[in-house]
């Protein structure tokens, strides 16, 4: 299985417009769903993607996602790691 890669832009514009919270949300999601131990995930912050007007930007497996708020971030994570009804994947991570 290939290793999913999530890059959250931490350029000043994306970071201040929501990616600080998106990074926290991603870490909590992975922890809550025990994905850090079960799935080989690379979560990293990337410097400016030069798409500031489209931010906050998140790249998942090479695909760039623009205007990512916390709701969109949660949707992206749930789509990347679909769960069953018993793993609380549908609950909002704070």
Wavefront OBJ file of the C-alpha trace (Angstrom):
o trace
v 0.000 0.000 0.000
v 1.407 3.391 -0.925
v 1.989 5.861 1.820
v -0.628 8.660 1.885
v 0.998 12.072 1.954
v -0.728 15.140 3.363
v 1.021 18.498 3.013
v -0.520 21.472 4.777
v 0.827 24.798 3.534
v 2.350 26.775 6.375
v 3.148 29.860 4.358
v 2.098 32.922 6.347
v -1.132 33.510 4.381
v -2.422 29.910 4.524
v -1.258 29.454 8.097
v -3.060 32.553 9.347
v -6.177 31.861 7.267
v -6.809 28.458 8.793
v -4.067 25.937 8.184
v -2.819 26.256 11.755
v -6.151 24.769 12.849
v -6.204 22.333 9.914
v -2.837 20.922 11.010
v -4.151 20.428 14.547
v -7.349 18.857 13.219
v -5.390 16.413 11.038
v -3.158 15.360 13.927
v -6.167 14.843 16.209
v -8.074 12.917 13.524
v -5.168 10.541 12.959
v -4.688 10.070 16.693
v -8.398 9.593 17.429
v -8.812 6.960 14.716
v -5.554 5.159 15.564
v -4.250 5.810 12.080
v -0.759 6.746 13.187
v -0.070 3.108 14.078
v -2.226 1.341 11.483
v -1.536 3.430 8.383
v 1.819 4.725 7.231
v 0.908 8.400 6.912
v 3.247 11.265 6.179
v 1.814 14.519 7.481
v 4.036 17.499 6.870
v 3.834 21.228 6.600
v 4.946 22.777 3.363
v 6.174 26.252 2.794
v 4.346 28.601 0.470
v 2.797 26.922 -2.564
v 2.570 30.293 -4.368
v -1.223 29.990 -4.472
v -1.926 32.377 -1.610
v -5.123 33.822 -3.076
v -6.585 30.305 -3.215
v -5.635 29.365 0.363
v -5.667 27.826 2.768
v -4.137 25.114 0.580
v -3.693 21.430 1.380
v -2.057 18.839 -0.896
v -3.109 15.205 -0.562
v -1.207 12.684 -2.650
v -0.231 15.413 -5.113
v -3.727 16.856 -5.527
v -4.055 20.474 -4.419
v -7.173 21.495 -2.511
v -7.972 25.210 -2.186
v -10.010 27.210 0.354
v -9.764 24.374 2.895
v -11.620 25.272 6.077
v -11.962 22.862 9.006
v -15.116 21.265 7.575
v -13.406 20.654 4.236
v -10.309 19.320 6.008
v -12.423 16.821 7.934
v -14.169 15.762 4.697
v -10.801 15.246 2.990
v -9.543 13.106 5.864
v -12.744 11.045 5.998
v -12.513 10.432 2.238
v -8.844 9.472 2.471
v -9.463 7.165 5.445
v -13.029 5.877 5.118
v -14.113 4.196 8.317
v -16.897 2.019 9.476
v -19.814 3.114 11.617
v -18.041 2.044 14.790
v -14.853 4.092 14.517
v -16.439 7.544 14.971
v -15.088 8.782 11.623
v -18.145 10.995 11.234
v -17.628 12.858 14.508
v -16.182 16.319 14.360
v -12.674 16.509 15.768
v -12.065 19.543 17.958
l 1 2 3 4 5 6 7 8 9 10 11 12 13 14 15 16 17 18 19 20 21 22 23 24 25 26 27 28 29 30 31 32 33 34 35 36 37 38 39 40 41 42 43 44 45 46 47 48 49 50 51 52 53 54 55 56 57 58 59 60 61 62 63 64 65 66 67 68 69 70 71 72 73 74 75 76 77 78 79 80 81 82 83 84 85 86 87 88 89 90 91 92 93 94
